[in-house]
Amino acid sequence: MFIDTVKILNELKTLPKYDNQIGLQTVAGVDDPFYATGRITDKNHSEEEFTQFCFDLPYTNSIITSLGMYRTRVMMLSPKTCYTYHQDLCKRIHIPLITNTDCFIIVDKEVIHLPADGKHYVVDTTKPHTAVNASREKRVHIVGCI
């Protein structure tokens, strides 16, 4: 499936301001798009409950639905930063939107670059992993559980 990243980026321009993450899906009864961010162990819901769309993003939401994603977020990694080495409870789909060759993930000690080429990538984030932005530009991915 080809994913039109330009179309997604145009839809994302309508989102409220955010620093690092904003949820595209939330749980029933919770209207806060930031509830989906951070550690899931800090929430009173399981990841599988995050299926309600937060915003009217017709194209983006159709991609999320067709890929069977839940607890989907836009994740921005600032220049010259990385996440802690950690493990998640389930695998994740990454849809790179803005990236370059100096942005990569490390999964189980293997370095992987995910290009913004209109494809989605399944990443086994149940293994130890991190994301690194060793560039001077922001890195933006849509990331959702599967």
C-alpha positions in Angstrom: 0.0 0.0 0.0 1.4 3.4 -1.0 0.8 6.1 1.7 0.7 9.7 0.6 2.9 11.3 3.2 2.3 14.8 1.8 -1.4 14.4 2.2 -0.9 13.3 5.8 1.4 16.2 6.6 -1.2 18.6 5.2 -3.9 17.1 7.4 -1.6 17.2 10.4 -1.2 21.0 10.0 -4.7 21.2 11.6 -3.6 19.6 14.9 -3.1 21.7 18.0 0.4 22.6 19.0 2.4 19.8 20.7 5.9 19.3 21.8 6.9 15.7 21.2 3.7 13.6 20.8 0.0 14.0 20.2 -2.5 11.1 20.1 -4.5 10.5 17.0 -6.6 7.9 18.9 -8.0 7.9 22.4 -10.4 5.8 24.5 -14.1 6.2 24.6 -15.1 9.0 27.0 -11.7 10.8 27.0 -11.4 13.8 24.7 -7.8 14.7 25.5 -5.5 13.8 22.6 -2.5 13.8 25.0 -3.9 11.0 27.0 -2.5 8.5 24.4 1.0 9.8 25.0 3.6 8.7 27.4 3.9 5.3 29.2 0.8 3.1 28.9 1.5 1.7 32.4 0.6 5.2 33.7 -2.9 4.9 32.2 -6.1 3.2 33.4 -6.7 1.7 30.0 -5.0 -1.0 27.8 -3.5 0.0 24.5 -6.2 -2.0 22.7 -8.8 0.5 24.0 -7.3 3.4 22.1 -9.5 3.2 19.0 -11.5 6.4 19.0 -10.2 9.1 16.6 -9.3 12.4 18.2 -9.4 14.5 15.0 -11.2 14.7 11.7 -8.3 13.6 9.5 -10.1 11.6 6.7 -7.1 10.3 4.8 -4.9 9.7 7.9 -7.7 8.0 9.8 -8.4 5.8 6.7 -4.7 4.6 6.7 -4.8 3.9 10.4 -8.0 1.9 10.0 -6.8 -0.1 7.0 -3.6 -1.0 8.8 -5.5 -2.1 12.0 -3.6 0.4 14.2 -4.6 1.5 17.7 -3.1 4.0 20.2 -1.7 5.8 17.2 0.3 9.0 17.8 2.3 11.5 15.9 5.8 11.4 17.4 8.3 14.1 16.8 11.9 13.6 17.8 13.9 16.8 18.1 17.3 17.2 16.5 20.2 15.7 18.4 18.1 13.6 20.7 17.1 10.0 21.4 14.7 7.9 23.5 15.7 5.7 26.4 16.4 2.1 25.5 13.1 0.3 26.3 10.6 -2.4 25.4 6.9 -2.0 24.5 4.0 -4.4 25.1 3.3 -4.9 21.4 4.7 -4.4 18.0 4.3 -1.0 16.3 3.7 0.3 12.8 5.9 3.3 11.8 4.9 5.6 9.0 7.8 7.9 8.5 6.7 11.4 7.4 9.8 13.6 7.9 13.2 12.0 8.3 16.7 11.7 6.8 19.7 9.3 6.8 20.9 10.6 10.2 17.6 9.3 11.9 17.3 5.7 12.8 16.0 3.2 15.2 18.0 0.6 17.1 16.1 -2.7 17.7 17.9 -5.4 19.6 21.3 -3.8 18.8 20.5 -3.6 15.0 20.6 -0.1 13.5 17.7 0.5 11.0 16.8 3.6 8.9 13.2 4.0 8.0 12.8 6.3 5.0 9.8 8.5 4.4 9.0 6.7 1.1 5.3 6.2 1.4 5.6 2.8 3.0 4.7 1.6 6.5 7.1 -0.5 8.6 6.3 -3.1 11.2 8.8 -2.8 14.1 9.1 -5.4 16.8 9.2 -3.0 19.7 8.7 -5.8 22.2 12.5 -6.1 21.8 14.8 -3.6 23.4 14.9 -0.5 21.1 15.4 3.3 20.9 15.0 6.0 18.3 17.9 8.4 17.5 17.8 11.7 15.7 21.5 12.5 15.0 20.6 15.2 12.6 19.8 18.9 12.8 16.2 18.5 11.6 13.1 17.2 13.3 12.0 13.6 12.7 8.3 12.9 12.5 6.6 9.5 12.4 3.1 8.2 12.9 3.4 5.3 15.3 0.6 2.9 16.2 0.2 -0.4 18.0 -0.8 -3.6 16.1 
